[in-house]
Amino acid sequence: MGMFQRLSMSDSTIKTIDWGMTPDLSFGTYESWGGRERVRNNSERICYFFIDNWGQEPKLCLMERGVKHARILAEIGVPVEMVKECVRQQGTSSAFEKSYAINGTIKEWLIDNVVEAEGDAYVKPVYVVKAVEDMGVLFSRGVQPFTGEQCVLPTKPAVINDDQIEPLIKKGNFFDSVFNPQGRFDNALVDNGDGLTVIDERTGVMWQRAGLDIVSIRTLRCNIEKLNNEGFAGFHDWRLPTMEEALSLMEPEMNEKGLYLHPCFSREQPFIFVAAQRKPGGYWFVDYKQGRAFWSSGTIPGAFGRLCRKA
C-alpha cells in the first residue's frame, strides 16, 4: 500500500484503514475507557481519515489512534472544494467539535488516489520530533554517602479509613496539597547507575525511575508478577509502595514537568497505585500532578505503577 511507505508509524499499528472509525467514535472507544470492542490491547494502533477544521482552512488528515495515543501521520492533498463541501454538510457545530468524519465522496477519492494507488503523491507526512525528557541530575551512589538520620517507613500493605489518611500524612510530615500543604519530607536520592532505578538512602528504598502503564489493579498485579519473573534491573522482589513510601517522594514544589516530584522520575506516571485499600471499599492512590492522596475504585481506568523494593 503506497500510502504507508514513507510514514513513521508505530510497530503495533494495523496497516489498514478503519473506515468505520470517526472522531466521535474514537472518543468513546479510546478516551472514555468504555467502548473497547475495537481494541484488543492498550498498545494497538489503528488508522482512520478525518477532517481537521480547527484552522483557517479545513484539511484532510490521517490519524494513528490508540489508548492514550493520538498522532496525525499525514495531511492528504484532496481537492479543497471537496473538503469544504464535506464541512458544509456537517451543519452548525459547537466550538469544541471541529473534527469531522469524511463523507462518501472523499472516501471514494481516497480509495482511487491514495489507498489503492501505487505512489503517495497526495500524502504529506507529518513528522514529530519526540522531546527527550529531562531526568534531572543526581549524585551517583557512593559519591556523597548519606550521613543523616535514617527513616524507616512501613512496607506492608494496609487498609486505610478516610479518617486515618490526614493523621498519617501529618505524622510523616509528607506534603499533601489538601491535608498538609506545609509538609516536607527530605529524601536522599542517588543514581543507581543502571538508568532504571534510584535509591533513597534516607529510607533505604529503591525506586523505578519510570514505571508501569495505566491499568486496573487486577491487571497491575499481573504485570508486577511478570516484571518480577523477568528480573527487572536484576531483582525479583518489586512491589507496590505503601502509602507512606509513595508520599515520601512528594515534593512541595511542582517541577518543570508539572509534577510534585523530583525530576529524576518520569512524567509518564503522574498518579500511582499504592499498597493500601480503603475501608469500606476502593483503593488508595498518590497523585503527583495534584499533589495529594485520594481513593477510587481501582478498576477502569485505574492508575499507573511505580514500583519499589528495599535496597
Contacts in CASP RR format, 6 or more apart in sequence:
PFRMAT RR
TARGET T0000
AUTHOR 0000-0000-0000
METHOD contacts of the structure
MODEL  1
MGMFQRLSMSDSTIKTIDWGMTPDLSFGTYESWGGRERVRNNSERICYFF
IDNWGQEPKLCLMERGVKHARILAEIGVPVEMVKECVRQQGTSSAFEKSY
AINGTIKEWLIDNVVEAEGDAYVKPVYVVKAVEDMGVLFSRGVQPFTGEQ
CVLPTKPAVINDDQIEPLIKKGNFFDSVFNPQGRFDNALVDNGDGLTVID
ERTGVMWQRAGLDIVSIRTLRCNIEKLNNEGFAGFHDWRLPTMEEALSLM
EPEMNEKGLYLHPCFSREQPFIFVAAQRKPGGYWFVDYKQGRAFWSSGTI
PGAFGRLCRKA
1 15 0 8 1.000
1 115 0 8 1.000
1 116 0 8 1.000
2 117 0 8 1.000
2 118 0 8 1.000
2 119 0 8 1.000
2 120 0 8 1.000
3 62 0 8 1.000
3 74 0 8 1.000
3 114 0 8 1.000
3 115 0 8 1.000
3 117 0 8 1.000
3 119 0 8 1.000
3 120 0 8 1.000
3 123 0 8 1.000
4 15 0 8 1.000
5 119 0 8 1.000
5 120 0 8 1.000
6 120 0 8 1.000
6 123 0 8 1.000
6 125 0 8 1.000
7 62 0 8 1.000
7 73 0 8 1.000
7 74 0 8 1.000
7 123 0 8 1.000
7 125 0 8 1.000
8 73 0 8 1.000
8 125 0 8 1.000
8 127 0 8 1.000
9 15 0 8 1.000
9 45 0 8 1.000
9 47 0 8 1.000
9 64 0 8 1.000
9 73 0 8 1.000
10 45 0 8 1.000
10 64 0 8 1.000
10 69 0 8 1.000
12 43 0 8 1.000
12 44 0 8 1.000
12 45 0 8 1.000
13 45 0 8 1.000
13 46 0 8 1.000
13 47 0 8 1.000
13 64 0 8 1.000
14 44 0 8 1.000
14 45 0 8 1.000
14 46 0 8 1.000
14 47 0 8 1.000
15 47 0 8 1.000
16 47 0 8 1.000
17 47 0 8 1.000
17 48 0 8 1.000
17 49 0 8 1.000
17 115 0 8 1.000
18 38 0 8 1.000
18 46 0 8 1.000
18 47 0 8 1.000
18 48 0 8 1.000
19 48 0 8 1.000
19 107 0 8 1.000
20 48 0 8 1.000
21 29 0 8 1.000
21 38 0 8 1.000
21 46 0 8 1.000
21 48 0 8 1.000
21 65 0 8 1.000
22 48 0 8 1.000
22 50 0 8 1.000
22 101 0 8 1.000
23 50 0 8 1.000
23 99 0 8 1.000
23 100 0 8 1.000
23 101 0 8 1.000
24 101 0 8 1.000
26 48 0 8 1.000
26 63 0 8 1.000
26 65 0 8 1.000
26 70 0 8 1.000
28 34 0 8 1.000
28 35 0 8 1.000
29 35 0 8 1.000
29 36 0 8 1.000
29 37 0 8 1.000
29 38 0 8 1.000
29 39 0 8 1.000
30 39 0 8 1.000
30 65 0 8 1.000
30 66 0 8 1.000
30 67 0 8 1.000
30 68 0 8 1.000
30 70 0 8 1.000
33 67 0 8 1.000
33 300 0 8 1.000
33 301 0 8 1.000
34 300 0 8 1.000
38 46 0 8 1.000
39 66 0 8 1.000
39 67 0 8 1.000
42 66 0 8 1.000
42 67 0 8 1.000
42 68 0 8 1.000
42 213 0 8 1.000
42 215 0 8 1.000
44 66 0 8 1.000
44 67 0 8 1.000
45 64 0 8 1.000
45 65 0 8 1.000
45 66 0 8 1.000
45 69 0 8 1.000
46 64 0 8 1.000
46 65 0 8 1.000
46 66 0 8 1.000
47 62 0 8 1.000
47 63 0 8 1.000
47 64 0 8 1.000
47 65 0 8 1.000
47 73 0 8 1.000
48 62 0 8 1.000
48 63 0 8 1.000
48 65 0 8 1.000
49 60 0 8 1.000
49 61 0 8 1.000
49 62 0 8 1.000
49 63 0 8 1.000
49 76 0 8 1.000
49 102 0 8 1.000
49 106 0 8 1.000
49 107 0 8 1.000
49 110 0 8 1.000
50 60 0 8 1.000
50 61 0 8 1.000
50 63 0 8 1.000
50 99 0 8 1.000
50 100 0 8 1.000
50 101 0 8 1.000
50 102 0 8 1.000
51 58 0 8 1.000
51 59 0 8 1.000
51 60 0 8 1.000
51 61 0 8 1.000
51 83 0 8 1.000
51 86 0 8 1.000
51 87 0 8 1.000
51 99 0 8 1.000
51 100 0 8 1.000
51 101 0 8 1.000
51 102 0 8 1.000
51 106 0 8 1.000
52 58 0 8 1.000
52 59 0 8 1.000
52 60 0 8 1.000
52 61 0 8 1.000
52 72 0 8 1.000
52 98 0 8 1.000
52 99 0 8 1.000
53 87 0 8 1.000
53 98 0 8 1.000
53 99 0 8 1.000
53 100 0 8 1.000
54 98 0 8 1.000
54 99 0 8 1.000
55 98 0 8 1.000
57 80 0 8 1.000
58 83 0 8 1.000
58 84 0 8 1.000
58 86 0 8 1.000
58 87 0 8 1.000
58 100 0 8 1.000
59 75 0 8 1.000
59 76 0 8 1.000
59 83 0 8 1.000
60 75 0 8 1.000
60 76 0 8 1.000
60 77 0 8 1.000
60 78 0 8 1.000
60 83 0 8 1.000
60 102 0 8 1.000
60 106 0 8 1.000
61 72 0 8 1.000
61 73 0 8 1.000
61 74 0 8 1.000
61 75 0 8 1.000
61 76 0 8 1.000
61 126 0 8 1.000
62 72 0 8 1.000
62 73 0 8 1.000
62 74 0 8 1.000
62 75 0 8 1.000
62 76 0 8 1.000
62 123 0 8 1.000
63 70 0 8 1.000
63 71 0 8 1.000
63 72 0 8 1.000
63 73 0 8 1.000
64 70 0 8 1.000
64 71 0 8 1.000
64 72 0 8 1.000
64 73 0 8 1.000
65 71 0 8 1.000
68 214 0 8 1.000
71 128 0 8 1.000
72 126 0 8 1.000
73 125 0 8 1.000
73 126 0 8 1.000
74 123 0 8 1.000
74 124 0 8 1.000
74 125 0 8 1.000
74 126 0 8 1.000
75 124 0 8 1.000
75 126 0 8 1.000
76 110 0 8 1.000
76 114 0 8 1.000
76 122 0 8 1.000
76 123 0 8 1.000
76 124 0 8 1.000
77 122 0 8 1.000
77 123 0 8 1.000
77 124 0 8 1.000
78 106 0 8 1.000
78 109 0 8 1.000
78 110 0 8 1.000
78 122 0 8 1.000
79 109 0 8 1.000
82 105 0 8 1.000
82 106 0 8 1.000
82 109 0 8 1.000
83 106 0 8 1.000
85 103 0 8 1.000
85 105 0 8 1.000
86 100 0 8 1.000
86 102 0 8 1.000
86 103 0 8 1.000
86 105 0 8 1.000
86 106 0 8 1.000
87 100 0 8 1.000
89 103 0 8 1.000
90 100 0 8 1.000
93 100 0 8 1.000
102 110 0 8 1.000
113 122 0 8 1.000
114 120 0 8 1.000
114 122 0 8 1.000
114 123 0 8 1.000
133 257 0 8 1.000
133 266 0 8 1.000
133 267 0 8 1.000
134 256 0 8 1.000
134 257 0 8 1.000
134 263 0 8 1.000
135 209 0 8 1.000
135 263 0 8 1.000
135 264 0 8 1.000
135 265 0 8 1.000
135 266 0 8 1.000
136 262 0 8 1.000
136 263 0 8 1.000
136 264 0 8 1.000
138 189 0 8 1.000
138 190 0 8 1.000
138 191 0 8 1.000
138 198 0 8 1.000
138 264 0 8 1.000
139 190 0 8 1.000
139 191 0 8 1.000
140 190 0 8 1.000
140 191 0 8 1.000
140 193 0 8 1.000
141 190 0 8 1.000
141 191 0 8 1.000
141 192 0 8 1.000
141 193 0 8 1.000
141 199 0 8 1.000
142 190 0 8 1.000
143 190 0 8 1.000
145 201 0 8 1.000
146 188 0 8 1.000
146 190 0 8 1.000
146 201 0 8 1.000
146 202 0 8 1.000
148 188 0 8 1.000
148 202 0 8 1.000
149 202 0 8 1.000
150 202 0 8 1.000
150 203 0 8 1.000
150 204 0 8 1.000
151 202 0 8 1.000
151 203 0 8 1.000
151 248 0 8 1.000
152 203 0 8 1.000
153 203 0 8 1.000
153 205 0 8 1.000
153 242 0 8 1.000
153 244 0 8 1.000
153 245 0 8 1.000
153 248 0 8 1.000
154 242 0 8 1.000
154 244 0 8 1.000
154 245 0 8 1.000
155 242 0 8 1.000
155 245 0 8 1.000
155 310 0 8 1.000
156 242 0 8 1.000
156 275 0 8 1.000
157 240 0 8 1.000
157 242 0 8 1.000
157 275 0 8 1.000
157 276 0 8 1.000
157 277 0 8 1.000
158 242 0 8 1.000
158 243 0 8 1.000
158 275 0 8 1.000
158 276 0 8 1.000
158 277 0 8 1.000
159 276 0 8 1.000
159 277 0 8 1.000
159 278 0 8 1.000
159 279 0 8 1.000
160 168 0 8 1.000
160 243 0 8 1.000
160 276 0 8 1.000
160 277 0 8 1.000
160 278 0 8 1.000
160 279 0 8 1.000
160 284 0 8 1.000
161 278 0 8 1.000
161 279 0 8 1.000
162 278 0 8 1.000
162 295 0 8 1.000
165 179 0 8 1.000
165 243 0 8 1.000
165 284 0 8 1.000
165 293 0 8 1.000
166 179 0 8 1.000
166 180 0 8 1.000
168 243 0 8 1.000
168 244 0 8 1.000
169 176 0 8 1.000
169 179 0 8 1.000
169 180 0 8 1.000
169 247 0 8 1.000
169 293 0 8 1.000
170 179 0 8 1.000
170 180 0 8 1.000
172 185 0 8 1.000
172 244 0 8 1.000
172 247 0 8 1.000
173 180 0 8 1.000
173 183 0 8 1.000
173 184 0 8 1.000
173 185 0 8 1.000
174 180 0 8 1.000
174 183 0 8 1.000
174 185 0 8 1.000
174 244 0 8 1.000
174 247 0 8 1.000
174 248 0 8 1.000
174 250 0 8 1.000
175 181 0 8 1.000
175 183 0 8 1.000
175 184 0 8 1.000
175 185 0 8 1.000
175 247 0 8 1.000
175 250 0 8 1.000
175 251 0 8 1.000
175 252 0 8 1.000
175 260 0 8 1.000
175 291 0 8 1.000
176 183 0 8 1.000
176 247 0 8 1.000
176 250 0 8 1.000
176 291 0 8 1.000
176 292 0 8 1.000
176 293 0 8 1.000
177 260 0 8 1.000
177 290 0 8 1.000
177 291 0 8 1.000
177 292 0 8 1.000
178 292 0 8 1.000
179 292 0 8 1.000
179 293 0 8 1.000
181 252 0 8 1.000
183 252 0 8 1.000
184 252 0 8 1.000
185 247 0 8 1.000
185 248 0 8 1.000
185 250 0 8 1.000
186 202 0 8 1.000
187 200 0 8 1.000
187 202 0 8 1.000
187 203 0 8 1.000
187 248 0 8 1.000
187 249 0 8 1.000
187 262 0 8 1.000
188 200 0 8 1.000
188 201 0 8 1.000
188 202 0 8 1.000
189 198 0 8 1.000
189 199 0 8 1.000
189 200 0 8 1.000
189 201 0 8 1.000
189 262 0 8 1.000
189 264 0 8 1.000
190 198 0 8 1.000
190 199 0 8 1.000
190 201 0 8 1.000
191 198 0 8 1.000
191 264 0 8 1.000
192 198 0 8 1.000
192 199 0 8 1.000
192 206 0 8 1.000
192 233 0 8 1.000
194 233 0 8 1.000
195 209 0 8 1.000
196 208 0 8 1.000
196 209 0 8 1.000
196 210 0 8 1.000
196 232 0 8 1.000
196 233 0 8 1.000
197 206 0 8 1.000
197 207 0 8 1.000
197 208 0 8 1.000
197 209 0 8 1.000
197 233 0 8 1.000
198 206 0 8 1.000
198 207 0 8 1.000
198 209 0 8 1.000
198 264 0 8 1.000
198 265 0 8 1.000
199 205 0 8 1.000
199 206 0 8 1.000
199 207 0 8 1.000
199 311 0 8 1.000
200 206 0 8 1.000
200 207 0 8 1.000
200 248 0 8 1.000
200 249 0 8 1.000
203 245 0 8 1.000
203 248 0 8 1.000
204 310 0 8 1.000
204 311 0 8 1.000
205 241 0 8 1.000
205 245 0 8 1.000
205 248 0 8 1.000
205 308 0 8 1.000
205 309 0 8 1.000
205 310 0 8 1.000
205 311 0 8 1.000
206 235 0 8 1.000
206 308 0 8 1.000
206 309 0 8 1.000
206 310 0 8 1.000
206 311 0 8 1.000
207 241 0 8 1.000
207 249 0 8 1.000
207 265 0 8 1.000
207 306 0 8 1.000
207 307 0 8 1.000
207 308 0 8 1.000
208 232 0 8 1.000
208 233 0 8 1.000
208 238 0 8 1.000
208 306 0 8 1.000
208 307 0 8 1.000
208 308 0 8 1.000
209 264 0 8 1.000
209 265 0 8 1.000
209 266 0 8 1.000
210 265 0 8 1.000
210 266 0 8 1.000
210 268 0 8 1.000
210 269 0 8 1.000
210 306 0 8 1.000
211 266 0 8 1.000
211 268 0 8 1.000
211 269 0 8 1.000
211 304 0 8 1.000
211 305 0 8 1.000
211 306 0 8 1.000
211 307 0 8 1.000
212 220 0 8 1.000
212 223 0 8 1.000
212 224 0 8 1.000
212 227 0 8 1.000
212 269 0 8 1.000
212 304 0 8 1.000
212 305 0 8 1.000
212 306 0 8 1.000
212 307 0 8 1.000
213 304 0 8 1.000
214 301 0 8 1.000
214 302 0 8 1.000
214 303 0 8 1.000
214 304 0 8 1.000
215 223 0 8 1.000
215 302 0 8 1.000
216 298 0 8 1.000
216 299 0 8 1.000
216 300 0 8 1.000
216 301 0 8 1.000
216 302 0 8 1.000
217 273 0 8 1.000
217 283 0 8 1.000
217 298 0 8 1.000
217 299 0 8 1.000
217 302 0 8 1.000
217 303 0 8 1.000
218 299 0 8 1.000
220 240 0 8 1.000
220 273 0 8 1.000
220 303 0 8 1.000
220 305 0 8 1.000
224 238 0 8 1.000
224 239 0 8 1.000
224 240 0 8 1.000
224 307 0 8 1.000
227 238 0 8 1.000
227 307 0 8 1.000
228 235 0 8 1.000
228 236 0 8 1.000
228 237 0 8 1.000
228 238 0 8 1.000
229 236 0 8 1.000
232 238 0 8 1.000
232 307 0 8 1.000
235 309 0 8 1.000
237 309 0 8 1.000
237 310 0 8 1.000
238 307 0 8 1.000
238 308 0 8 1.000
238 309 0 8 1.000
239 275 0 8 1.000
239 307 0 8 1.000
239 308 0 8 1.000
239 309 0 8 1.000
240 273 0 8 1.000
240 274 0 8 1.000
240 275 0 8 1.000
240 305 0 8 1.000
240 307 0 8 1.000
240 308 0 8 1.000
241 272 0 8 1.000
241 274 0 8 1.000
241 275 0 8 1.000
241 306 0 8 1.000
241 307 0 8 1.000
241 308 0 8 1.000
242 274 0 8 1.000
242 275 0 8 1.000
242 276 0 8 1.000
243 274 0 8 1.000
243 275 0 8 1.000
243 276 0 8 1.000
243 284 0 8 1.000
243 286 0 8 1.000
243 293 0 8 1.000
245 274 0 8 1.000
245 308 0 8 1.000
246 272 0 8 1.000
246 274 0 8 1.000
246 286 0 8 1.000
246 306 0 8 1.000
247 286 0 8 1.000
247 293 0 8 1.000
249 261 0 8 1.000
249 262 0 8 1.000
249 265 0 8 1.000
249 288 0 8 1.000
250 260 0 8 1.000
250 261 0 8 1.000
250 286 0 8 1.000
250 288 0 8 1.000
250 291 0 8 1.000
251 260 0 8 1.000
251 261 0 8 1.000
251 262 0 8 1.000
252 260 0 8 1.000
253 260 0 8 1.000
254 260 0 8 1.000
255 261 0 8 1.000
255 262 0 8 1.000
255 263 0 8 1.000
256 263 0 8 1.000
257 263 0 8 1.000
257 267 0 8 1.000
258 267 0 8 1.000
258 289 0 8 1.000
259 265 0 8 1.000
259 267 0 8 1.000
259 270 0 8 1.000
259 288 0 8 1.000
259 289 0 8 1.000
260 288 0 8 1.000
260 289 0 8 1.000
260 291 0 8 1.000
261 288 0 8 1.000
265 306 0 8 1.000
268 304 0 8 1.000
269 288 0 8 1.000
269 304 0 8 1.000
269 305 0 8 1.000
269 306 0 8 1.000
270 287 0 8 1.000
270 288 0 8 1.000
270 289 0 8 1.000
270 304 0 8 1.000
271 285 0 8 1.000
271 286 0 8 1.000
271 287 0 8 1.000
271 288 0 8 1.000
271 289 0 8 1.000
271 290 0 8 1.000
271 303 0 8 1.000
271 304 0 8 1.000
272 285 0 8 1.000
272 286 0 8 1.000
272 288 0 8 1.000
272 303 0 8 1.000
272 304 0 8 1.000
272 305 0 8 1.000
272 306 0 8 1.000
273 283 0 8 1.000
273 284 0 8 1.000
273 285 0 8 1.000
273 298 0 8 1.000
273 302 0 8 1.000
273 303 0 8 1.000
273 304 0 8 1.000
273 305 0 8 1.000
274 283 0 8 1.000
274 284 0 8 1.000
274 285 0 8 1.000
274 286 0 8 1.000
276 283 0 8 1.000
276 284 0 8 1.000
277 283 0 8 1.000
277 284 0 8 1.000
278 284 0 8 1.000
278 295 0 8 1.000
282 295 0 8 1.000
282 296 0 8 1.000
282 297 0 8 1.000
282 298 0 8 1.000
283 295 0 8 1.000
283 296 0 8 1.000
283 297 0 8 1.000
283 298 0 8 1.000
284 293 0 8 1.000
284 294 0 8 1.000
284 295 0 8 1.000
285 293 0 8 1.000
285 294 0 8 1.000
285 295 0 8 1.000
285 296 0 8 1.000
285 303 0 8 1.000
286 292 0 8 1.000
286 293 0 8 1.000
287 293 0 8 1.000
287 294 0 8 1.000
296 302 0 8 1.000
296 303 0 8 1.000
END
